Amino acid sequence: MVAVAQLVFARHPAKRAGTFSTSRPLRASALLATSLIAASLAFSGAARAVDSAPGHQPQANLITPEPTEALTPEAAPTALAAAPETQPPVQTPHPFTQIGAHRQAELRALYQEALKAVTRGDIKDPSHWQAVLADYPLVPYLEYLLLNKQLRKLPYRAVDEFLYQHEGSYLAKRLNRDWLATLHSKQHWHEFQSYYNADMADEPLTCQYLRARLLTGDETALTEVDALWNQGHSLPKACDSLLEVWRAAGRQTAALSWSRATKAMANRKITLTRYISKHAPATIKPDLERLLAVDRNPHLLGQYRNFSRQDEQTKFTILHGIQRLARKDPQKALILWQRYDAQQLFADAKRREVQESLILYLARGNHMAEAERLAASMENFNNADMVEHLLRGALAEQDWQAVKRWIAKLPTEDKQSPRWQYWATRAAEALGHELPPYPAIEASYEALANGRSYYGFFAADRLGRNYNLEDEPTQIPLADQRIVRNHSGVLRAREFYLTGSLGLARAEWYHAVRGFSDAQMQAAGTLAYQWGWHRKGIQAMIDARAWNDLTVRFPLAYAEHMEAQADALSMDANLLFAIARQESAFATDAKSSAGALGLMQLMPATARQTAGKAGMRYRKYDLLKPEFNIALGGRYLQEMLKRFGGNPALAAAAYNAGPHRVDRWLADGRDSLPMDIWIETIPFKETRNYVQNVVVFSVIYAYRNGADITQLRGATKLPAIALKSNAAAATLKAP
């Protein structure tokens, strides 16, 4: 084994007579707890490892997507992303898993006391904690906290020992980042390069690493800055000093400036585009300024003489302006496009991209004739997204011949999907392609009804047969169960989850499961389900493609609150479950980018208004408490049901997109459409998928709550709604 002193010398060149190596030497294995905790430290300030969520009350032993389902990603610790934790298959049980629940609770409480003592700097006899907590999974966090406080003293040996002992873990990566920050602050550039790991680097760390190379004489780092700078978003402040050197070296060329500006414009980063233009070489400035002007006012393309050059900058500006104009005035954009298409030699791929964009916005603006003519003029037009827009326009008009024609244009894979198989069969049925008893049409519906899906349920209802729920509990080999149950990262995630430190629980889980096989992922999902960590149980089954384990994928989570609220409001509890499952996958601390909070993903303003109507006290942080969130979410959902005549599909659409949008989508005669067509023609893809999922999830929850399979028939035949509008009242009918 390599001596620790050799390791320190290899990592700290000042101790090696000026020699330096960036290679990673083998680290010695040592028990860090003894060497760290033996030193009595004064440790002040809040513990960085504590990450609790207010109001979180994990529930033990609660029961927790269709093949197309994808959960909204949780914030993953991408800054620490690297290879999954390297841990050999565990056949010997971890000691902590072999003790009873009472003893586990005692150790949990003792750890919390030790954590507080370390945080306060009160540790006088650390060996006591080491002996008592030897097998507790979170002990490395005490070691980390103690070592972290020492980093400014540059304890190379202790850092190496910790990184070796916990190699591949979330905590090792966290310490490595803290250590790099220390080395950077002390300007130890050689050592910084030695500990730098590209696998865990984000942009600030990458900039610091490139700067360290420059400061140690490696000018080849400048060439790597080119690619780092040439991105369509702003770089962090940590890159400023590096970029100053890079720019002073004349690396911001006209070609790079134009390339980055086009990427920034594509990302709608207009301020960044202006910044690039401001600092760009004089030779490219006029082209950048013209691009910005056309972005502001695409009607400038009508000044043809200003866009007559046959160069790449002019072509890009024309294409960009046409696509910008198409959003507001697709007919004008089409006229301009026809003029420029005859004048300029655009690349085939770019030309097709603009044509498809025009078709999209013409269809959205109900200019179907122009959209269809442009599509017909294109060779091999089969862009699935564009064809689907045209298909939905034909469905809204119930033009079944056009539906049939456009389905034929779809790529083969899309054509064979349950969605378009269903609509092809509906079109054949509507066009009367068969005489009774319709054997081919019934066979097509039968094939769809054999699957558990939105279209399968609609097909089953058209045939008057039972739904196929395909409920198959997961069977996991015992060896894989043991590996997962005894995995140190999984054990740490469990402890953090049970103590309410959800941020750390997520980080440990994320790092633990990334190297799992499908069977191990299913075992992890089953464990999370048993703990009551519903979001992770659901996500694990998605990752393992275990679509038919309905017990884990569709938990009866917070059932007491759900059922009590449903009873109080005289509404279907299964709809409440379905909304919560779709909104947050039962993550009590869920926070959307728009600001929605909790299980039912309520916007604070909506929650405050709903609470006021119900005479309930409102405090924003209470939205992270399941009972309060369900109570307000249930009341808001009831309000939507009342507004839309008890129709759960319309209420779900309003819950997701807002009631005023649903009012618009019911206008212009669309309130008389069959329900399957109305849902399929919802303009927003997110809301369309949302409503379809809620329909399916409601059926699955009825089944999970004990409904007999024969009782579930007809779930897609949703209640009609009489609408009051300026026009005569109309009826939204079931198909």
Secondary structure, DSSP 8 states (H G I E B T S, - for coil): ---HHHHHHHH-GGGTTT----S--------HHHHHHTS-----S--TT----TT----TT-----TT---------GGG--S--------S--GGGGS-HHHHHHHHHHHHHHHHHHHHT--S-HHHHHHHTTT-TTHHHHHHHHHHHHGGG--HHHHHHHHHHTTTSHHHHHHHHHHHHHHHHTT-HHHHHHH--GGG--HHHHHHHHHHHHHTT-TTHHHHHHHHHSSSS---GGGHHHHHHHHHTT---HHHHHHHHHHHHHTT-HHHHHHHHHHS-TTTHHHHHHHHHHHH-GGGGG-GGGG---SHHHHHHHHHHHHHHHHH-HHHHHHHHHHHHHHS---HHHHHHHHHHHHHHHHHTT-HHHHHHHHHHSTT---HHHHHHHHHHHHHTT-HHHHHHHHHHS-HHHHTSHHHHHHHHHHHHHHT-S-TT-HHHHHHHHHHHTS-SHHHHHHHHHHT-------------HHHHHHHHT-HHHHHHHHHHHTT-HHHHHHHHHHHHTT--HHHHHHHHHHHHHHT-HHHHHHHHHHTT-TT-HHHHS--TTHHHHHHHHHHHT--HHHHHHHHHHHHTT-TT-B-TT--BTTTTB-HHHHHHHHHHHT----GGGGGSHHHHHHHHHHHHHHHHHHTTT-HHHHHHHHHH-HHHHHHHTTTTGGGSBHHHHHHT-S-HHHHHHHHHHHHHHHHHHHHTT--GGGGTTTTS----B--SSS---B-B--
